[in-house]
Amino acid sequence: MSALPSRLQAGDLTVATQDLTKRFGDQTALSDVSLQVPTGAVYLLVGPNGAGKSTALKTLLDLVRADSGRAEVFGLDTRSDGARVRANVGYVPERPDWGYGWMRVGRLLEHHARYFPAWDTAYATKLARIFDLKLNRKMGVLSKGQARRVHLTMALAHRPPLLLLDEPTDGLDPLMRDETLGVLADHLSETPTTVLISTHHVEEVERLADHIGVLREGTLRAQMTIDALRAGLRRYRIEVPEGWQGVASLNGTVLRRATGGREVQWIVWGDERDVARRITDANGIVREAAPVSLIDATLALLGTGQTATAATNS
Amino acid sequence: MTASTVAAAVSTPALHPVPERNAVVKEQIAAVSIAIRKEQWFFLGTLVAFVILALYSALSGHSGQHGHANLEYGTAATIPVSLVALLIPFGVWRAGDRERRAYDWVMPIDQSTHTIIRMLAGWLWLMAGVALYLIFLMATEAVVVLLVGGSLGIDVPAWQWLVPFTAASIAYLLTSIPIIGSEHPWRWIGGIIIGYAIALLVLDIVKLHDLNRALQKVVGGYYGLNAGIFGDVSVRPYGLSEADPSRWLGATALWGALAIVGVWLAARRHSTS
């Protein structure tokens, strides 16, 4: 269990990409990204701004075409079967000015409904009420949060088998953010849906998620179930002798380290008993091996550059 | 994992259908109507103002038509609708930059096809506008003749009534090309106009007159742009102006084909952004 897992052991996938690479000029947005989103999962794709999250989602909708690699959604090639894929995806884009700025909200919902034969008018009306949509206002004058709520209604109301949500809570006030996550939770309980959420606000959507993928600088650093993440990642508080040299062969990945006098703190991906034994063998005393919160785990995963099987005290 | 195993591992639930093509066409016609609402009101306002002005002019005798208004339909009537046609694509594609226009591309329909449908929806409204314009024009002139006497010259060859429609269509398609295919349509439009003017100037300065004349023919030649988009299809034998159907047909075929190919290429660019 030394290297961070980048492939799931799942059989039934709704989204599968293979070695997706996309460059914009001399900038690499995606580099050999192989996403695997199991059917029914709520998959968090996390990463800092510019990590390639939005590009990955756009590739699934054929809004952006990869330079190499392939993407499949529901087993359909996103390039050759883009229309069928999009008929089954609810998409919330990152940009709040997406849509027809000159159209009134109510008319935009009608417009959207005509493109999605599975549109549930009663559900759309319910969502519009919950989100307090101003149906007579033009899209172009809405605030970021108001526009986001319209986009969420458009994404959910045809009850698609897949939701692609790009920063879905961006621009929402705390109250509406909570309301939105509640609506999402209700939606998932009522409608069998796979969800791929791109975000850098992990703490907001943590309660919904069961899978996580970490994207940084266009590279998928890791993807796994959140249960596996919680099981495999530990924060070790180690008391060390003076001049301690670290562990020669840790058989784990040190994601973060902090030193304070005779105590060091490591966040390590690896089998807890094995890691603890190796630290002890190297004359360190493990005072604590504690689980890591999802937000700390994400930060640690984002910070890692490469697998390190040896860990020195530096 | 190979490509084939990726495919095998991906699940295929019962999928929602894509919309019917007719439903999309109807919706785009309705949506474009909303997009160009301002232009529609402006157009109607202009027509009404034209009627009022024409009637006032006839009744007050300012036009010198009192008692003998000899009004004759001619292909010059094409110019106003062509000017409108050059600008209307900006209304049809009001959504802004290409990134924001991605809303259209998220719809469950082939992206190039969707672009063409929207473009055609705008064209249908334009054709309705041209028809309305001709009806207003003739009705106004008929009223003027009724009020002040004279004759109404509408017994022109049938093809001349088609000139405003074809010219406006070509103007509309040509302006649509940079709007559909480029993030910066004004740069293309301005660049082509300025580039053309500079080329003429440079050729004149370096005294390449034959080349200069050849370039001028692109716009003002027998099958030039003026004939294609402004209905300037007259020939002047012995100093008399007479509309020439072969000039109209040739210019329409040439510029129409170029415009259609341009729009098709621009629409295809959408799906590979």
Interface residues (C-beta under 8 A of the other chain):
Chain A: R7 A10 G11 D12 L13 T14 V15 A16 Q18 S34 T39 K58 L61 D62 L63 V64 R65 R70 E72 V73 F74 G75 L76 G82 A83 R84 R86 A87 N88 Y91 P93 R95 D97 W98 G99 Y100 G101 W102 M103 R107 H111 R114 Y115 F116 P117 A118 H158 P160 P161 P192
Chain B: M1 A3 V6 A7 A9 V10 S11 T12 P13 L15 H16 P17 V18 P19 E20 A23 V24 K26 E27 A31 I34 A35 R94 A95 G96 E99 R100 A102 Y103 W105 V106 M107 P108 I109 D110 Q111 S271 T272 S273
